């Protein structure tokens, strides 16, 4: 199954994102609020037998970690020409912990610098869509292990388990 470790923005931040311009553009698919997560680490396809050890590793690594302040913005940006995202800052240390906890179980196959974004659109995203101001703040109080069970025209991201940030 396709998994990610992610933070979900709260309802008030989802509302801010929902007010962004979403005009129809050929070749662009707009994501829906149910898809708006901030991936700390995309894990890709993970074999079923790795799931329990993965949950244990994340629980151990995240035990005692305090809630994290997140800042959305300042403006949407184009990511590799294939995505439109709203950047989120404040999650670098948390993402590093998640990478430390998971790399032994799910190796990093395509190393890239960590960038936190809420993906708003996919496809051939024109540069003109980027740059729309967006701003919000929240405190992330949990991290989720998310399964992507989407099908064409039917997005479905399911939280398999959540880890409270309580430190």
PyMOL commands that set and color helices and strands:
alter all, ss='L'
color gray80, all
select helices_A, chain A and resi 11-18+33-35+48-62+92-102+127-129
alter helices_A, ss='H'
color red, helices_A
select strands_A, chain A and resi 2-8+28-30+37-45+68-79+83-89+117-123+136-140+142-148+157-164
alter strands_A, ss='S'
color yellow, strands_A
deselect
rebuild
show_as cartoon
